[in-house]
Amino acid sequence: MSHHSQLKFAKAGPFISGLFPLRIEGRSANTRGMLTMSAQTLMRADWIAACGFHSMGDSEVLAEVLNRIERAHERVQSESGIRPVLLLDLDSTLYEVGPRTHHILLEWSETAQAREFYKVREALLKAESSHVGYSIGDTFGAIGLDVNDELVLQAQHEVKLFWADRFFSNEYLKHDHAYPGAASFTQKAHELGAEVIYLTGRDEPRMGDGTRENLVRDLFPWNTPRTHLLMKPRAELPDLEHKVNAQTYIRSRGGLIASFENEPPNVVALSQIFPEAMHVFVETVFSDHPALPQDGLYRIQGFQG
């Protein structure tokens, strides 16, 4: 058996092919249903305000996760428990992806097409990585462009096409930066006995090689026992469906201690599937996909405490 687990879902694998039914407000709904319940779901700041987060600081949350892993591992050693599992998203959870997008935007700014949009090009050339938001529209707004202007909207459309061809590729993953403290926290959890599962919305065909190279480069636990990478088998599979379907594999590795995620719908889905675990919302950048408000979640801004 290899030292690490790496699932490529084009093969049979241990994943459920359908959608996992969740109970939501007294009725069953599949994962797509969760995203269309607009009357009950909220977005971004409204979702954060409506959730009941534990009143703990970053360092307290991280310490509690490590403490629970250590205690669970001790029970395993005494043959009275199951292996502790730590579940980690990658993009905007362990990795800052703004530098990847920033590099792509600068590349577009040097194209002949960009010269047709002088104002947009000039703004992008002055932009810094810190201006990059979740979407191209977020980024344009952050650098002072009027996202309701017809010419800006046209440029936004062209930039998004250029960006999409590059962002989801092995070649550009090298521009990502691991968030400060993320690798050392993950290493500590692994040293304490955790099964570390990287559960990402990246797909294997376009991003598998670059993902593994970055894990090694940035000193995350990998190529060693008790490390696992779960990627989508194909790009068109929705991230939420992929992550919900991962529950069978996660349970096969032990008992989930904690999950770390930056996307509200994913945090909520995992908290409903694994109510006994800690579920940590990593408040970096995230989409405007709506999610149900949830009590009992944890929240951090980063891994440095």
ZADOKOL-551560 format. One record per residue (C-alpha): y, x, z; residue number from 0; residue in one letter. Coordinates in nm, 2 decimals, always signed. Example, Ala and Ser with C-alpha at 12.3 -4.5 7.8 and 13.67 -1.06 7.14 Angstrom:
2
<nuvo <-0.45 +1.23 +0.78> 0 A>
<nuvo <-0.11 +1.37 +0.71> 1 S>
end
This chain:
305
<nuvo <+0.00 +0.00 +0.00> 0 M>
<nuvo <+0.35 +0.13 -0.09> 1 S>
<nuvo <+0.59 +0.23 +0.19> 2 H>
<nuvo <+0.83 -0.05 +0.09> 3 H>
<nuvo <+0.81 -0.39 -0.07> 4 S>
<nuvo <+0.99 -0.48 -0.38> 5 Q>
<nuvo <+0.93 -0.82 -0.54> 6 L>
<nuvo <+0.99 -0.88 -0.90> 7 K>
<nuvo <+0.96 -1.25 -0.94> 8 F>
<nuvo <+0.86 -1.26 -1.30> 9 A>
<nuvo <+0.52 -1.20 -1.16> 10 K>
<nuvo <+0.35 -1.46 -0.95> 11 A>
<nuvo <+0.47 -1.31 -0.61> 12 G>
<nuvo <+0.48 -1.51 -0.29> 13 P>
<nuvo <+0.77 -1.73 -0.37> 14 F>
<nuvo <+0.78 -2.11 -0.40> 15 I>
<nuvo <+0.86 -2.22 -0.75> 16 S>
<nuvo <+1.03 -2.55 -0.65> 17 G>
<nuvo <+1.33 -2.63 -0.43> 18 L>
<nuvo <+1.27 -2.65 -0.05> 19 F>
<nuvo <+1.36 -2.99 +0.09> 20 P>
<nuvo <+1.62 -2.98 +0.36> 21 L>
<nuvo <+1.71 -3.26 +0.61> 22 R>
<nuvo <+2.08 -3.33 +0.59> 23 I>
<nuvo <+2.23 -3.60 +0.80> 24 E>
<nuvo <+1.92 -3.80 +0.81> 25 G>
<nuvo <+1.81 -3.77 +0.45> 26 R>
<nuvo <+1.62 -3.52 +0.24> 27 S>
<nuvo <+1.82 -3.32 -0.01> 28 A>
<nuvo <+1.73 -3.02 -0.22> 29 N>
<nuvo <+1.94 -2.72 -0.24> 30 T>
<nuvo <+2.13 -2.85 -0.54> 31 R>
<nuvo <+2.20 -3.16 -0.35> 32 G>
<nuvo <+2.36 -2.96 -0.07> 33 M>
<nuvo <+2.62 -2.83 -0.32> 34 L>
<nuvo <+2.71 -3.17 -0.46> 35 T>
<nuvo <+2.77 -3.36 -0.13> 36 M>
<nuvo <+3.15 -3.33 -0.17> 37 S>
<nuvo <+3.22 -3.60 +0.09> 38 A>
<nuvo <+3.06 -3.39 +0.37> 39 Q>
<nuvo <+3.12 -3.03 +0.25> 40 T>
<nuvo <+3.42 -2.81 +0.29> 41 L>
<nuvo <+3.54 -2.49 +0.12> 42 M>
<nuvo <+3.67 -2.16 +0.25> 43 R>
<nuvo <+3.93 -2.18 +0.53> 44 A>
<nuvo <+3.85 -2.55 +0.59> 45 D>
<nuvo <+3.48 -2.47 +0.63> 46 W>
<nuvo <+3.55 -2.19 +0.87> 47 I>
<nuvo <+3.78 -2.40 +1.08> 48 A>
<nuvo <+3.53 -2.68 +1.10> 49 A>
<nuvo <+3.24 -2.46 +1.21> 50 C>
<nuvo <+3.15 -2.39 +1.57> 51 G>
<nuvo <+3.12 -2.01 +1.59> 52 F>
<nuvo <+3.02 -1.83 +1.90> 53 H>
<nuvo <+3.32 -1.68 +2.07> 54 S>
<nuvo <+3.20 -1.32 +2.04> 55 M>
<nuvo <+3.36 -1.01 +1.89> 56 G>
<nuvo <+3.20 -0.80 +1.62> 57 D>
<nuvo <+3.06 -0.54 +1.85> 58 S>
<nuvo <+2.91 -0.81 +2.08> 59 E>
<nuvo <+2.74 -0.98 +1.79> 60 V>
<nuvo <+2.60 -0.66 +1.65> 61 L>
<nuvo <+2.48 -0.55 +1.99> 62 A>
<nuvo <+2.31 -0.88 +2.05> 63 E>
<nuvo <+2.12 -0.86 +1.72> 64 V>
<nuvo <+2.00 -0.51 +1.81> 65 L>
<nuvo <+1.91 -0.62 +2.16> 66 N>
<nuvo <+1.70 -0.90 +2.03> 67 R>
<nuvo <+1.53 -0.67 +1.78> 68 I>
<nuvo <+1.44 -0.43 +2.06> 69 E>
<nuvo <+1.31 -0.69 +2.29> 70 R>
<nuvo <+1.10 -0.85 +2.01> 71 A>
<nuvo <+0.96 -0.51 +1.92> 72 H>
<nuvo <+0.86 -0.44 +2.28> 73 E>
<nuvo <+0.67 -0.77 +2.28> 74 R>
<nuvo <+0.49 -0.66 +1.96> 75 V>
<nuvo <+0.40 -0.33 +2.13> 76 Q>
<nuvo <+0.24 -0.52 +2.42> 77 S>
<nuvo <+0.06 -0.74 +2.16> 78 E>
<nuvo <+0.24 -1.06 +2.28> 79 S>
<nuvo <+0.48 -1.11 +2.00> 80 G>
<nuvo <+0.55 -1.09 +1.62> 81 I>
<nuvo <+0.74 -0.84 +1.43> 82 R>
<nuvo <+1.12 -0.87 +1.43> 83 P>
<nuvo <+1.28 -0.94 +1.09> 84 V>
<nuvo <+1.64 -0.86 +0.99> 85 L>
<nuvo <+1.77 -1.04 +0.67> 86 L>
<nuvo <+2.06 -0.88 +0.49> 87 L>
<nuvo <+2.26 -0.99 +0.18> 88 D>
<nuvo <+2.41 -0.71 -0.03> 89 L>
<nuvo <+2.73 -0.81 -0.22> 90 D>
<nuvo <+3.03 -0.86 +0.01> 91 S>
<nuvo <+2.80 -0.84 +0.31> 92 T>
<nuvo <+2.67 -0.48 +0.31> 93 L>
<nuvo <+2.87 -0.37 +0.00> 94 Y>
<nuvo <+3.23 -0.40 -0.10> 95 E>
<nuvo <+3.22 -0.49 -0.46> 96 V>
<nuvo <+3.59 -0.50 -0.52> 97 G>
<nuvo <+3.59 -0.14 -0.65> 98 P>
<nuvo <+3.33 -0.25 -0.92> 99 R>
<nuvo <+3.56 -0.53 -1.04> 100 T>
<nuvo <+3.87 -0.30 -1.02> 101 H>
<nuvo <+3.71 -0.05 -1.24> 102 H>
<nuvo <+3.62 -0.32 -1.50> 103 I>
<nuvo <+3.97 -0.46 -1.49> 104 L>
<nuvo <+4.12 -0.11 -1.56> 105 L>
<nuvo <+3.87 -0.07 -1.85> 106 E>
<nuvo <+3.99 -0.40 -2.00> 107 W>
<nuvo <+4.35 -0.30 -1.96> 108 S>
<nuvo <+4.28 -0.01 -2.20> 109 E>
<nuvo <+4.14 -0.23 -2.47> 110 T>
<nuvo <+4.33 -0.34 -2.78> 111 A>
<nuvo <+4.29 -0.70 -2.67> 112 Q>
<nuvo <+4.47 -0.63 -2.34> 113 A>
<nuvo <+4.78 -0.53 -2.54> 114 R>
<nuvo <+4.81 -0.89 -2.65> 115 E>
<nuvo <+4.88 -0.99 -2.29> 116 F>
<nuvo <+5.15 -0.74 -2.19> 117 Y>
<nuvo <+5.25 -0.90 -1.86> 118 K>
<nuvo <+4.89 -0.93 -1.74> 119 V>
<nuvo <+4.80 -0.58 -1.86> 120 R>
<nuvo <+5.09 -0.43 -1.67> 121 E>
<nuvo <+5.00 -0.62 -1.35> 122 A>
<nuvo <+4.64 -0.50 -1.37> 123 L>
<nuvo <+4.74 -0.14 -1.43> 124 L>
<nuvo <+4.93 -0.15 -1.10> 125 K>
<nuvo <+4.66 -0.34 -0.91> 126 A>
<nuvo <+4.46 -0.17 -0.64> 127 E>
<nuvo <+4.10 -0.24 -0.53> 128 S>
<nuvo <+4.23 -0.42 -0.22> 129 S>
<nuvo <+4.38 -0.69 -0.45> 130 H>
<nuvo <+4.04 -0.79 -0.59> 131 V>
<nuvo <+3.93 -1.13 -0.47> 132 G>
<nuvo <+3.61 -1.32 -0.52> 133 Y>
<nuvo <+3.70 -1.44 -0.87> 134 S>
<nuvo <+3.92 -1.32 -1.15> 135 I>
<nuvo <+4.16 -1.61 -1.07> 136 G>
<nuvo <+4.18 -1.50 -0.70> 137 D>
<nuvo <+4.26 -1.15 -0.82> 138 T>
<nuvo <+4.53 -1.26 -1.07> 139 F>
<nuvo <+4.69 -1.46 -0.79> 140 G>
<nuvo <+4.68 -1.16 -0.55> 141 A>
<nuvo <+4.87 -0.94 -0.80> 142 I>
<nuvo <+5.15 -1.20 -0.85> 143 G>
<nuvo <+5.04 -1.36 -1.18> 144 L>
<nuvo <+5.10 -1.73 -1.23> 145 D>
<nuvo <+4.75 -1.87 -1.27> 146 V>
<nuvo <+4.90 -2.20 -1.41> 147 N>
<nuvo <+5.08 -2.01 -1.70> 148 D>
<nuvo <+4.91 -2.08 -2.03> 149 E>
<nuvo <+4.91 -1.72 -2.15> 150 L>
<nuvo <+4.78 -1.60 -1.81> 151 V>
<nuvo <+4.50 -1.86 -1.83> 152 L>
<nuvo <+4.41 -1.74 -2.17> 153 Q>
<nuvo <+4.40 -1.38 -2.05> 154 A>
<nuvo <+4.20 -1.48 -1.75> 155 Q>
<nuvo <+3.94 -1.63 -1.98> 156 H>
<nuvo <+3.91 -1.31 -2.19> 157 E>
<nuvo <+3.90 -1.09 -1.88> 158 V>
<nuvo <+3.62 -1.30 -1.73> 159 K>
<nuvo <+3.41 -1.26 -2.04> 160 L>
<nuvo <+3.47 -0.88 -2.04> 161 F>
<nuvo <+3.40 -0.86 -1.67> 162 W>
<nuvo <+3.08 -1.07 -1.68> 163 A>
<nuvo <+2.92 -0.84 -1.94> 164 D>
<nuvo <+2.97 -0.54 -1.70> 165 R>
<nuvo <+2.97 -0.66 -1.34> 166 F>
<nuvo <+2.61 -0.77 -1.34> 167 F>
<nuvo <+2.47 -0.44 -1.47> 168 S>
<nuvo <+2.31 -0.12 -1.33> 169 N>
<nuvo <+2.58 +0.10 -1.48> 170 E>
<nuvo <+2.87 -0.04 -1.28> 171 Y>
<nuvo <+2.69 -0.07 -0.94> 172 L>
<nuvo <+2.78 +0.29 -0.87> 173 K>
<nuvo <+3.14 +0.18 -0.81> 174 H>
<nuvo <+3.04 -0.03 -0.50> 175 D>
<nuvo <+3.12 +0.11 -0.15> 176 H>
<nuvo <+2.90 +0.04 +0.15> 177 A>
<nuvo <+3.12 -0.12 +0.42> 178 Y>
<nuvo <+3.19 +0.12 +0.71> 179 P>
<nuvo <+2.92 +0.10 +0.97> 180 G>
<nuvo <+2.68 -0.12 +0.76> 181 A>
<nuvo <+2.43 +0.16 +0.69> 182 A>
<nuvo <+2.42 +0.30 +1.04> 183 S>
<nuvo <+2.38 -0.05 +1.18> 184 F>
<nuvo <+2.09 -0.12 +0.95> 185 T>
<nuvo <+1.93 +0.22 +1.03> 186 Q>
<nuvo <+1.95 +0.15 +1.40> 187 K>
<nuvo <+1.79 -0.19 +1.35> 188 A>
<nuvo <+1.51 -0.03 +1.15> 189 H>
<nuvo <+1.46 +0.24 +1.41> 190 E>
<nuvo <+1.43 -0.03 +1.68> 191 L>
<nuvo <+1.13 -0.17 +1.49> 192 G>
<nuvo <+1.28 -0.43 +1.25> 193 A>
<nuvo <+1.14 -0.53 +0.92> 194 E>
<nuvo <+1.45 -0.49 +0.70> 195 V>
<nuvo <+1.47 -0.74 +0.41> 196 I>
<nuvo <+1.75 -0.71 +0.16> 197 Y>
<nuvo <+1.78 -1.06 +0.01> 198 L>
<nuvo <+2.02 -1.06 -0.28> 199 T>
<nuvo <+2.14 -1.28 -0.56> 200 G>
<nuvo <+2.13 -0.98 -0.79> 201 R>
<nuvo <+1.86 -1.00 -1.06> 202 D>
<nuvo <+1.60 -0.74 -1.12> 203 E>
<nuvo <+1.62 -0.70 -1.50> 204 P>
<nuvo <+2.00 -0.61 -1.50> 205 R>
<nuvo <+2.06 -0.47 -1.16> 206 M>
<nuvo <+1.73 -0.35 -1.00> 207 G>
<nuvo <+1.75 +0.02 -1.07> 208 D>
<nuvo <+2.12 +0.05 -0.97> 209 G>
<nuvo <+2.06 -0.14 -0.65> 210 T>
<nuvo <+1.77 +0.09 -0.54> 211 R>
<nuvo <+1.98 +0.40 -0.63> 212 E>
<nuvo <+2.27 +0.28 -0.41> 213 N>
<nuvo <+2.05 +0.20 -0.11> 214 L>
<nuvo <+1.93 +0.56 -0.13> 215 V>
<nuvo <+2.27 +0.71 -0.20> 216 R>
<nuvo <+2.43 +0.52 +0.09> 217 D>
<nuvo <+2.15 +0.60 +0.34> 218 L>
<nuvo <+2.03 +0.25 +0.40> 219 F>
<nuvo <+1.66 +0.22 +0.51> 220 P>
<nuvo <+1.46 +0.23 +0.19> 221 W>
<nuvo <+1.15 +0.39 +0.04> 222 N>
<nuvo <+1.00 +0.38 +0.39> 223 T>
<nuvo <+0.77 +0.14 +0.58> 224 P>
<nuvo <+0.92 -0.20 +0.68> 225 R>
<nuvo <+1.18 -0.22 +0.41> 226 T>
<nuvo <+1.18 -0.49 +0.14> 227 H>
<nuvo <+1.41 -0.58 -0.15> 228 L>
<nuvo <+1.40 -0.94 -0.28> 229 L>
<nuvo <+1.58 -0.99 -0.61> 230 M>
<nuvo <+1.60 -1.28 -0.85> 231 K>
<nuvo <+1.35 -1.25 -1.14> 232 P>
<nuvo <+1.61 -1.38 -1.39> 233 R>
<nuvo <+1.99 -1.41 -1.39> 234 A>
<nuvo <+2.00 -1.79 -1.44> 235 E>
<nuvo <+1.82 -1.87 -1.12> 236 L>
<nuvo <+2.08 -2.01 -0.87> 237 P>
<nuvo <+2.14 -1.77 -0.58> 238 D>
<nuvo <+2.09 -2.05 -0.32> 239 L>
<nuvo <+1.76 -2.16 -0.47> 240 E>
<nuvo <+1.64 -1.80 -0.47> 241 H>
<nuvo <+1.73 -1.75 -0.11> 242 K>
<nuvo <+1.58 -2.07 +0.02> 243 V>
<nuvo <+1.26 -2.00 -0.17> 244 N>
<nuvo <+1.24 -1.66 +0.01> 245 A>
<nuvo <+1.14 -1.83 +0.34> 246 Q>
<nuvo <+0.77 -1.80 +0.27> 247 T>
<nuvo <+0.79 -1.42 +0.23> 248 Y>
<nuvo <+1.03 -1.38 +0.52> 249 I>
<nuvo <+0.79 -1.57 +0.75> 250 R>
<nuvo <+0.50 -1.35 +0.63> 251 S>
<nuvo <+0.67 -1.04 +0.76> 252 R>
<nuvo <+0.73 -1.17 +1.11> 253 G>
<nuvo <+0.99 -1.37 +1.31> 254 G>
<nuvo <+1.35 -1.38 +1.18> 255 L>
<nuvo <+1.59 -1.23 +1.44> 256 I>
<nuvo <+1.91 -1.25 +1.24> 257 A>
<nuvo <+2.06 -1.30 +0.89> 258 S>
<nuvo <+2.38 -1.16 +0.76> 259 F>
<nuvo <+2.56 -1.35 +0.47> 260 E>
<nuvo <+2.91 -1.39 +0.33> 261 N>
<nuvo <+2.84 -1.71 +0.14> 262 E>
<nuvo <+2.88 -2.03 +0.35> 263 P>
<nuvo <+2.61 -2.24 +0.16> 264 P>
<nuvo <+2.36 -1.96 +0.21> 265 N>
<nuvo <+2.45 -1.92 +0.58> 266 V>
<nuvo <+2.40 -2.29 +0.64> 267 V>
<nuvo <+2.07 -2.31 +0.44> 268 A>
<nuvo <+1.92 -2.02 +0.63> 269 L>
<nuvo <+2.04 -2.16 +0.97> 270 S>
<nuvo <+1.86 -2.49 +0.89> 271 Q>
<nuvo <+1.54 -2.32 +0.78> 272 I>
<nuvo <+1.53 -2.07 +1.07> 273 F>
<nuvo <+1.71 -2.25 +1.36> 274 P>
<nuvo <+1.57 -2.01 +1.61> 275 E>
<nuvo <+1.75 -1.70 +1.46> 276 A>
<nuvo <+2.11 -1.57 +1.48> 277 M>
<nuvo <+2.30 -1.64 +1.16> 278 H>
<nuvo <+2.60 -1.42 +1.10> 279 V>
<nuvo <+2.88 -1.51 +0.86> 280 F>
<nuvo <+3.03 -1.19 +0.73> 281 V>
<nuvo <+3.39 -1.29 +0.67> 282 E>
<nuvo <+3.49 -1.07 +0.37> 283 T>
<nuvo <+3.54 -1.23 +0.03> 284 V>
<nuvo <+3.34 -1.54 -0.07> 285 F>
<nuvo <+3.33 -1.82 -0.33> 286 S>
<nuvo <+3.48 -2.17 -0.31> 287 D>
<nuvo <+3.13 -2.32 -0.32> 288 H>
<nuvo <+3.14 -2.61 -0.06> 289 P>
<nuvo <+2.91 -2.60 +0.25> 290 A>
<nuvo <+2.84 -2.83 +0.54> 291 L>
<nuvo <+3.02 -2.73 +0.86> 292 P>
<nuvo <+2.77 -2.58 +1.11> 293 Q>
<nuvo <+2.77 -2.52 +1.48> 294 D>
<nuvo <+2.60 -2.22 +1.65> 295 G>
<nuvo <+2.68 -1.96 +1.39> 296 L>
<nuvo <+2.81 -1.61 +1.45> 297 Y>
<nuvo <+3.09 -1.44 +1.27> 298 R>
<nuvo <+3.20 -1.08 +1.21> 299 I>
<nuvo <+3.47 -0.91 +1.00> 300 Q>
<nuvo <+3.28 -0.58 +0.97> 301 G>
<nuvo <+3.01 -0.35 +1.10> 302 F>
<nuvo <+3.22 -0.11 +1.30> 303 Q>
<nuvo <+3.26 -0.33 +1.60> 304 G>
end
